[in-house]
């Protein structure tokens, strides 16, 4: 480990000096072992404390590299263990979906979308948080392209007002163009008339997962797991107001702006969006593309019925997934124009 010299890393400097990296590190540790070890430990402790023990060894290594320090991950992990700085453990969360309702559900568009920019696909979900004397609920909206939390709402009940507040906040902040796809589970909160009306008012296309198939909503599930592990499980909150303040700080100040995301090449969501817009050089970004199912394609849920593995790769949408009365006319992106509508769905066929 040593700081970079300008733009040169240790490997390049060793090549120029015609010495091996192993020999260089041995010489450094022999000449200044205590000083070198103290520099590494100090930097690791600063990173862990700044991120409140939310970072594991991989993200600590990435943060060290961004600060100009090259440290082996095994060494970082050993120091984290020795100094009791390992990331806080996490607990499983429970589902809050009530899909046993007579309301109309929508075709699953999310799993066939290929995204090219922000505000093309949002995913929504609800989770519960336990306080000292009550359970409260958090509704979240995530932009899949940048993994940024674009809307959230906290409340004591699972009433429609909870998810409406999160959606209203997201629309006010992002001002999405017509054709944005909103994906959720089939919970009654997302299928009710008030929520659907708000989507239609802003020309947002609804999309819903199949029963018992949460894979298309995995982005939101992943964020909730991160929130529980890195913020909720390590703290005790006095009341709802105290929890709201901490969640606001975590989402708006830390997660969206500072936390390095492995799926974004270790950039924060906001930095990723800025870099993507900069690469565009002011030119309009291409719209998202959607490929629709063809006759005979099956989903993994059919494996149990036939006893054979599906031949399609990746898993595809089943033919009878479209809800009654669904029309592609509400899908405004140009790429949907070439798609053929699904076969008519008759009540009772499910």
C-alpha positions in Angstrom: 0.0 0.0 0.0 1.1 3.5 -0.8 -0.4 6.7 -2.2 -0.4 7.1 -6.0 2.3 9.2 -7.5 0.3 11.4 -9.9 -1.6 9.1 -12.2 0.8 6.2 -11.7 -0.1 3.2 -9.6 2.2 0.9 -7.9 2.3 -1.6 -10.7 3.3 1.0 -13.3 6.0 2.5 -11.1 7.4 -1.0 -10.5 7.6 -1.6 -14.2 9.4 1.7 -14.8 11.9 0.9 -11.9 12.2 -2.7 -13.1 11.4 -4.2 -9.8 8.7 -6.7 -8.8 5.6 -5.6 -6.9 6.2 -8.3 -4.3 9.7 -7.1 -3.7 8.5 -3.5 -3.5 5.9 -4.4 -0.8 8.4 -6.4 1.2 10.9 -3.5 1.2 8.2 -1.1 2.2 7.0 -3.3 5.1 10.5 -4.0 6.3 11.6 -0.3 6.2 8.4 1.3 7.6 6.1 -1.5 8.8 4.5 0.4 11.7 3.9 3.6 9.8 2.5 1.7 6.8 0.1 -0.3 8.9 -1.1 2.7 10.8 -1.9 4.6 7.5 -4.0 1.7 6.3 -5.9 1.2 9.6 -6.6 4.9 9.9 -8.0 5.2 6.4 -10.2 2.1 6.9 -11.5 3.3 10.2 -12.4 6.7 8.7 -14.3 5.1 5.9 -16.2 2.7 8.2 -17.2 5.5 10.6 -18.2 7.9 7.8 -20.5 5.3 6.4 -21.8 4.1 9.9 -20.6 0.5 9.5 -22.7 0.1 6.4 -19.8 -0.8 4.1 -18.4 -4.3 3.7 -14.8 -5.1 2.6 -15.5 -4.7 -1.1 -16.8 -1.2 -0.8 -14.1 -0.3 1.6 -11.5 -1.4 -0.9 -13.2 0.7 -3.6 -13.3 3.7 -1.4 -9.6 3.3 -0.5 -8.8 3.2 -4.2 -10.7 6.4 -4.8 -8.6 8.0 -2.1 -5.4 6.9 -3.8 -4.6 3.8 -1.6 -4.1 0.3 -3.1 -4.9 -2.3 -0.4 -5.6 -6.1 -0.9 -9.2 -7.0 0.0 -8.1 -9.9 2.3 -6.0 -7.5 4.3 -8.9 -5.1 4.6 -11.2 -7.9 5.8 -8.6 -9.0 8.4 -8.3 -5.4 9.7 -12.1 -5.1 9.9 -12.3 -8.2 11.9 -9.4 -7.3 14.2 -10.8 -3.8 14.9 -14.4 -5.0 15.2 -15.5 -2.9 12.3 -17.4 -5.5 10.2 -20.7 -4.3 8.7 -23.8 -4.7 10.8 -25.8 -7.9 10.2 -29.2 -7.8 8.6 -32.5 -9.6 9.3 -35.1 -10.8 6.9 -38.2 -8.6 6.2 -41.8 -9.7 5.7 -44.1 -9.1 2.7 -46.9 -6.6 2.9 -48.7 -7.5 -0.3 -52.5 -8.1 -0.4 -53.2 -9.4 -4.0 -56.4 -11.1 -3.1 -58.7 -8.5 -4.6 -61.2 -8.2 -7.5 -59.4 -5.1 -9.0 -58.0 -5.2 -12.5 -54.3 -6.0 -12.8 -51.9 -5.0 -15.6 -49.6 -6.7 -18.1 -46.0 -7.2 -17.0 -43.9 -4.8 -19.1 -40.8 -4.5 -16.9 -39.1 -7.7 -17.5 -38.8 -7.1 -21.3 -37.6 -3.5 -21.1 -34.1 -2.5 -22.2 -33.4 0.8 -20.5 -31.3 3.6 -22.0 -31.8 6.4 -19.5 -33.7 7.7 -16.4 -37.5 8.0 -16.0 -38.2 5.0 -18.2 -39.0 2.4 -15.5 -39.9 3.0 -11.9 -40.5 0.1 -9.5 -42.5 0.4 -6.3 -42.8 -1.6 -3.1 -43.9 -1.4 0.6 -42.2 -2.7 3.7 -42.8 -2.6 7.4 -40.6 -1.2 10.2 -40.9 -2.0 13.9 -40.7 0.7 16.4 -40.9 0.3 20.2 -44.6 0.2 20.5 -46.0 0.0 16.9 -45.4 -1.1 13.4 -45.1 1.5 10.6 -44.9 1.2 6.8 -42.6 2.6 4.2 -43.6 3.0 0.5 -40.7 3.4 -1.9 -40.3 4.3 -5.6 -37.0 3.5 -7.4 -35.7 4.5 -10.8 -34.3 1.2 -12.2 -31.7 2.8 -14.5 -29.8 4.7 -11.8 -31.2 2.8 -8.7 -32.0 6.2 -7.3 -34.9 6.5 -4.8 -37.2 9.0 -6.5 -40.1 8.9 -4.0 -40.9 7.6 -0.5 -43.6 7.9 2.2 -43.9 6.7 5.8 -47.1 6.1 7.6 -48.9 4.1 10.3 -51.3 2.3 8.0 -51.3 0.5 4.6 -54.0 2.8 3.2 -53.8 4.1 -0.3 -52.6 7.5 0.9 -49.2 5.9 1.7 -48.4 4.9 -1.8 -50.1 8.0 -3.3 -47.8 10.3 -1.3 -44.7 8.5 -2.6 -45.9 8.7 -6.2 -46.8 12.4 -5.9 -43.3 13.1 -4.5 -41.6 11.2 -7.3 -43.6 13.0 -10.0 -43.0 16.4 -8.5 -39.3 15.8 -8.2 -38.6 14.1 -11.6 -41.3 15.5 -13.9 -41.3 12.4 -16.1 -42.4 12.5 -19.7 -45.3 10.4 -21.0 -44.6 6.7 -21.5 -42.8 6.1 -18.2 -43.5 2.5 -17.0 -44.5 2.1 -13.3 -44.0 -1.5 -12.1 -45.3 -3.0 -8.8 -46.7 -6.1 -7.3 -50.4 -6.8 -7.5 -51.2 -5.3 -4.1 -54.5 -3.6 -3.7 -52.8 -0.3 -3.0 -51.4 -0.2 -6.5 -54.5 -1.5 -8.2 -57.1 0.8 -6.6 -58.9 3.5 -8.6 -57.2 6.5 -7.0 -53.7 5.2 -7.7 -54.5 4.2 -11.3 -56.1 7.6 -11.9 -53.0 9.4 -10.8 -50.9 7.2 -13.2 -53.3 8.0 -16.0 -53.3 11.7 -15.3 -49.5 11.8 -15.9 -49.6 9.3 -18.8 -47.6 6.7 -16.8 -48.0 3.1 -18.0 -48.8 0.6 -15.2 -47.1 -2.8 -15.0 -47.5 -5.6 -12.5 -45.7 -8.8 -11.5 -47.2 -12.2 -11.7 -48.4 -13.8 -8.4 -45.6 -15.3 -6.4 -42.9 -14.0 -8.9 -41.0 -11.0 -7.3 -38.0 -11.1 -9.7 -39.1 -8.0 -11.7 -39.3 -6.0 -8.5 -36.0 -7.2 -7.2 -34.4 -3.7 -7.5 -36.8 -2.3 -4.9 -36.5 -5.4 -2.7 -32.7 -5.0 -2.9 -32.9 -1.3 -1.7 -35.2 -2.3 1.2 -32.7 -5.0 2.2 -30.0 -2.3 2.2 -32.1 0.1 4.2 -32.9 -2.5 6.8 -29.3 -3.8 7.1 -27.5 -0.5 7.0 -29.9 1.9 8.8 -32.9 0.3 10.5 -31.4 -2.8 12.2 -28.5 -0.8 13.8 -30.6 1.9 15.4 -33.4 2.4 17.9 -36.0 5.1 17.2 -38.1 7.0 19.7 -41.2 7.5 17.5 -42.4 8.0 14.0 -40.9 11.5 13.7 -37.5 10.3 14.7 -37.7 7.4 12.2 -38.8 9.8 9.4 -35.8 12.1 10.1 -33.3 9.2 9.9 -34.8 7.7 6.8 -34.8 11.1 5.1 -31.1 11.4 5.9 -30.3 7.9 4.8 -32.1 8.1 1.4 -31.6 11.7 0.4 -28.1 12.5 1.8 -26.4 9.1 2.0 -27.9 6.5 -0.4 -28.7 8.7 -3.4 -25.6 10.9 -3.1 -22.8 9.1 -1.3 -23.2 5.3 -1.2 -21.2 3.5 -3.9 -23.4 1.0 -5.8 -21.8 -2.1 -7.2 -24.2 -2.3 -10.1 -23.3 1.3 -11.1 -19.6 0.7 -11.4 -19.2 1.9 -7.8 -20.8 5.3 -8.3 -23.6 6.8 -6.3 -27.0 7.0 -8.0 -26.8 10.8 -8.5 -23.2 10.6 -9.8 -24.2 7.9 -12.2 -27.0 10.0 -13.5 -24.7 13.0 -13.9 -22.1 11.0 -15.8 -24.8 9.5 -18.1 -26.2 12.9 -18.9 -22.7 14.2 -19.5 -21.9 11.4 -21.9 -25.0 12.4 -23.9 -23.5 15.8 -24.7 -26.9 17.4 -24.8 -28.3 15.0 -27.4 -31.6 13.3 -26.9 -31.2 9.8 -25.4 -32.8 6.9 -27.2 -36.0 5.6 -25.7 -36.4 2.3 -23.9 -37.2 -0.7 -26.1 -39.8 -3.4 -25.2 -39.9 -6.9 -26.7 -43.2 -8.7 -26.4 -44.0 -12.4 -26.1 -44.6 -14.8 -28.9 -47.0 -17.7 -29.2 -45.9 -20.7 -27.2 -43.5 -19.0 -24.8 -43.7 -20.1 -21.2 -42.6 -19.0 -17.8 -40.6 -20.8 -15.0 -43.9 -21.2 -13.1 -45.0 -23.7 -15.7 -42.2 -26.1 -14.8 -44.2 -27.7 -12.0 -47.1 -28.4 -14.3 -45.2 -30.1 -17.1 -42.3 -31.6 -15.2 -39.9 -30.3 -17.8 -37.7 -27.3 -17.9 -38.7 -24.4 -20.2 -36.7 -24.0 -23.4 -36.9 -20.2 -23.6 -33.9 -18.3 -22.3 -34.3 -15.9 -20.5 -37.7 -16.7 -18.9 -40.6 -15.2 -20.9 -44.1 -14.0 -20.1 -47.0 -16.4 -20.2 -49.7 -15.8 -22.8 -52.6 -15.5 -20.3 -50.9 -12.8 -18.2 -52.7 -9.9 -19.7 -55.7 -8.6 -17.7 -59.2 -8.2 -19.0 -59.7 -5.2 -21.2 -56.0 -4.3 -21.4 -55.0 -2.2 -24.4 -51.6 -1.3 -25.7 -53.0 2.1 -26.8 -52.0 3.5 -23.4 -48.3 2.7 -24.1 -46.9 5.8 -25.7 -43.2 4.8 -26.5 -42.8 4.3 -30.3 -41.3 0.9 -29.9 -44.7 -0.5 -28.5 -46.4 0.4 -31.8 -45.1 -2.8 -33.5 -46.2 -5.1 -30.7 -49.3 -7.2 -31.3 -52.0 -7.1 -28.6 -52.4 -10.1 -26.4 -55.2 -12.6 -26.9 -58.5 -11.6 -25.3 -58.8 -12.7 -21.7 -62.2 -14.1 -20.4 -63.2 -14.0 -16.8 -62.7 -17.3 -15.1 -59.9 -18.6 -17.3 -57.3 -18.1 -14.5 
